[in-house]
Amino acid sequence: MSAHWYLAHDDELLVDIDAYDRPTKTGELWGEVFFRRRLRSAIASHKLHVRDVWLDESNTPGHFHGVVRLTEPMDRVQRLVWQMHLGSDLYRGRADLMRAARGIAAPSLLIRSRQFRTFYRPADRVCSCTQKHVTDELARGERVCDVWTELRGMSPWELFGESNRDAEKTVSLPVGMVPIEKIMRRVAR
């Protein structure tokens, strides 16, 4: 087993759709509303000029990876915004934009445990890792992957600050000017 790394080319949108079948507020399927219909609208209105579309299951059941190949290259930031508009994972999209803003060469990529089925090109990189690339573990040096180090090489905290997953009580914020002390306050449960 190995991991296949697909870096977004200038004429590709990489979409990571978590829980394609989860219901939206209206009860319709997430992937239908945010991927297919938005893509259809963009094509019909000539906002996106699409050559072909690829969709395959990701490593997680019920999740999908999509590649929208455009007829011509597109500016990097525009591609990243289109990916989010087409329903790609929001955290991934924000991280991709931040990596692009920081000048990282490959801000958008998909890591797969297998190649795309009948895809038009091979993966850009392949590593021999047999486990999912958990950024926290790799950034702390608990595991080593040369491809991850080359293409990512930083912890997610370097993008946005360290996440705190400890259970906390809600701190009510006032309307109007919010004191920074209230933002910074932690109240353990």
Contacts in CASP RR format, 6 or more apart in sequence:
PFRMAT RR
TARGET T0000
AUTHOR 0000-0000-0000
METHOD contacts of the structure
MODEL  1
MSAHWYLAHDDELLVDIDAYDRPTKTGELWGEVFFRRRLRSAIASHKLHV
RDVWLDESNTPGHFHGVVRLTEPMDRVQRLVWQMHLGSDLYRGRADLMRA
ARGIAAPSLLIRSRQFRTFYRPADRVCSCTQKHVTDELARGERVCDVWTE
LRGMSPWELFGESNRDAEKTVSLPVGMVPIEKIMRRVAR
1 113 0 8 1.000
1 130 0 8 1.000
2 113 0 8 1.000
2 126 0 8 1.000
2 127 0 8 1.000
2 128 0 8 1.000
2 129 0 8 1.000
2 130 0 8 1.000
3 111 0 8 1.000
3 112 0 8 1.000
3 113 0 8 1.000
3 126 0 8 1.000
3 127 0 8 1.000
3 128 0 8 1.000
3 129 0 8 1.000
3 133 0 8 1.000
3 145 0 8 1.000
3 147 0 8 1.000
4 111 0 8 1.000
4 112 0 8 1.000
4 113 0 8 1.000
4 114 0 8 1.000
4 115 0 8 1.000
4 123 0 8 1.000
4 125 0 8 1.000
4 126 0 8 1.000
5 109 0 8 1.000
5 110 0 8 1.000
5 111 0 8 1.000
5 123 0 8 1.000
5 124 0 8 1.000
5 125 0 8 1.000
5 126 0 8 1.000
5 127 0 8 1.000
5 147 0 8 1.000
5 151 0 8 1.000
6 14 0 8 1.000
6 67 0 8 1.000
6 109 0 8 1.000
6 110 0 8 1.000
6 111 0 8 1.000
6 112 0 8 1.000
6 116 0 8 1.000
6 123 0 8 1.000
6 124 0 8 1.000
7 106 0 8 1.000
7 108 0 8 1.000
7 109 0 8 1.000
7 124 0 8 1.000
7 125 0 8 1.000
7 151 0 8 1.000
8 14 0 8 1.000
8 79 0 8 1.000
8 106 0 8 1.000
8 107 0 8 1.000
8 108 0 8 1.000
8 109 0 8 1.000
10 73 0 8 1.000
10 74 0 8 1.000
10 76 0 8 1.000
10 79 0 8 1.000
11 51 0 8 1.000
11 69 0 8 1.000
11 70 0 8 1.000
11 71 0 8 1.000
11 72 0 8 1.000
11 73 0 8 1.000
11 74 0 8 1.000
12 67 0 8 1.000
12 68 0 8 1.000
12 69 0 8 1.000
12 70 0 8 1.000
12 79 0 8 1.000
13 67 0 8 1.000
13 68 0 8 1.000
13 70 0 8 1.000
13 79 0 8 1.000
13 82 0 8 1.000
13 83 0 8 1.000
13 86 0 8 1.000
14 65 0 8 1.000
14 66 0 8 1.000
14 67 0 8 1.000
14 83 0 8 1.000
14 88 0 8 1.000
14 108 0 8 1.000
14 109 0 8 1.000
14 110 0 8 1.000
15 35 0 8 1.000
15 65 0 8 1.000
15 66 0 8 1.000
15 67 0 8 1.000
15 68 0 8 1.000
15 83 0 8 1.000
15 86 0 8 1.000
15 87 0 8 1.000
15 88 0 8 1.000
16 58 0 8 1.000
16 63 0 8 1.000
16 64 0 8 1.000
16 65 0 8 1.000
16 66 0 8 1.000
16 88 0 8 1.000
16 89 0 8 1.000
16 92 0 8 1.000
16 110 0 8 1.000
17 30 0 8 1.000
17 31 0 8 1.000
17 34 0 8 1.000
17 35 0 8 1.000
17 63 0 8 1.000
17 64 0 8 1.000
17 65 0 8 1.000
17 66 0 8 1.000
17 87 0 8 1.000
17 88 0 8 1.000
17 89 0 8 1.000
18 60 0 8 1.000
18 63 0 8 1.000
18 89 0 8 1.000
19 30 0 8 1.000
19 62 0 8 1.000
19 63 0 8 1.000
20 29 0 8 1.000
20 30 0 8 1.000
20 31 0 8 1.000
20 35 0 8 1.000
20 62 0 8 1.000
20 63 0 8 1.000
20 64 0 8 1.000
21 29 0 8 1.000
21 30 0 8 1.000
21 31 0 8 1.000
21 62 0 8 1.000
22 29 0 8 1.000
22 30 0 8 1.000
23 29 0 8 1.000
23 30 0 8 1.000
24 30 0 8 1.000
24 33 0 8 1.000
24 34 0 8 1.000
26 33 0 8 1.000
30 87 0 8 1.000
31 64 0 8 1.000
31 87 0 8 1.000
34 86 0 8 1.000
34 87 0 8 1.000
35 86 0 8 1.000
35 87 0 8 1.000
38 85 0 8 1.000
38 86 0 8 1.000
38 87 0 8 1.000
39 48 0 8 1.000
39 50 0 8 1.000
39 53 0 8 1.000
39 68 0 8 1.000
39 86 0 8 1.000
41 47 0 8 1.000
42 48 0 8 1.000
42 50 0 8 1.000
42 82 0 8 1.000
42 85 0 8 1.000
42 86 0 8 1.000
43 49 0 8 1.000
43 50 0 8 1.000
48 68 0 8 1.000
48 70 0 8 1.000
48 82 0 8 1.000
49 70 0 8 1.000
49 71 0 8 1.000
49 72 0 8 1.000
50 68 0 8 1.000
50 69 0 8 1.000
50 70 0 8 1.000
50 71 0 8 1.000
51 69 0 8 1.000
51 70 0 8 1.000
51 71 0 8 1.000
52 69 0 8 1.000
52 120 0 8 1.000
53 66 0 8 1.000
53 67 0 8 1.000
53 68 0 8 1.000
53 69 0 8 1.000
54 66 0 8 1.000
54 67 0 8 1.000
54 69 0 8 1.000
54 116 0 8 1.000
54 119 0 8 1.000
54 120 0 8 1.000
55 64 0 8 1.000
55 65 0 8 1.000
55 66 0 8 1.000
56 64 0 8 1.000
56 65 0 8 1.000
56 66 0 8 1.000
56 112 0 8 1.000
56 116 0 8 1.000
56 117 0 8 1.000
56 119 0 8 1.000
57 63 0 8 1.000
57 64 0 8 1.000
57 65 0 8 1.000
58 64 0 8 1.000
58 65 0 8 1.000
58 110 0 8 1.000
58 112 0 8 1.000
59 112 0 8 1.000
59 113 0 8 1.000
59 132 0 8 1.000
65 110 0 8 1.000
65 112 0 8 1.000
65 116 0 8 1.000
66 110 0 8 1.000
67 110 0 8 1.000
67 116 0 8 1.000
67 119 0 8 1.000
68 82 0 8 1.000
68 86 0 8 1.000
69 120 0 8 1.000
74 82 0 8 1.000
76 100 0 8 1.000
76 107 0 8 1.000
77 97 0 8 1.000
77 100 0 8 1.000
79 108 0 8 1.000
80 93 0 8 1.000
80 96 0 8 1.000
80 97 0 8 1.000
80 100 0 8 1.000
80 107 0 8 1.000
80 108 0 8 1.000
81 97 0 8 1.000
83 93 0 8 1.000
83 96 0 8 1.000
83 108 0 8 1.000
84 90 0 8 1.000
84 93 0 8 1.000
93 108 0 8 1.000
94 160 0 8 1.000
95 156 0 8 1.000
95 159 0 8 1.000
95 160 0 8 1.000
96 107 0 8 1.000
96 108 0 8 1.000
97 107 0 8 1.000
98 159 0 8 1.000
98 160 0 8 1.000
99 107 0 8 1.000
99 108 0 8 1.000
99 159 0 8 1.000
100 107 0 8 1.000
100 108 0 8 1.000
105 151 0 8 1.000
106 151 0 8 1.000
109 124 0 8 1.000
109 151 0 8 1.000
111 133 0 8 1.000
112 123 0 8 1.000
115 122 0 8 1.000
115 123 0 8 1.000
125 147 0 8 1.000
125 150 0 8 1.000
125 151 0 8 1.000
126 147 0 8 1.000
127 145 0 8 1.000
127 146 0 8 1.000
127 147 0 8 1.000
127 148 0 8 1.000
129 143 0 8 1.000
129 145 0 8 1.000
129 147 0 8 1.000
129 148 0 8 1.000
131 143 0 8 1.000
133 145 0 8 1.000
133 148 0 8 1.000
134 143 0 8 1.000
135 152 0 8 1.000
135 155 0 8 1.000
135 156 0 8 1.000
136 155 0 8 1.000
136 156 0 8 1.000
137 143 0 8 1.000
138 144 0 8 1.000
138 145 0 8 1.000
138 148 0 8 1.000
138 149 0 8 1.000
138 152 0 8 1.000
138 153 0 8 1.000
139 153 0 8 1.000
139 154 0 8 1.000
139 155 0 8 1.000
139 156 0 8 1.000
139 157 0 8 1.000
140 155 0 8 1.000
156 163 0 8 1.000
157 163 0 8 1.000
164 186 0 8 1.000
166 186 0 8 1.000
166 188 0 8 1.000
167 188 0 8 1.000
167 189 0 8 1.000
168 186 0 8 1.000
168 187 0 8 1.000
168 188 0 8 1.000
168 189 0 8 1.000
169 187 0 8 1.000
169 188 0 8 1.000
169 189 0 8 1.000
171 182 0 8 1.000
171 185 0 8 1.000
171 187 0 8 1.000
173 182 0 8 1.000
173 183 0 8 1.000
174 182 0 8 1.000
END
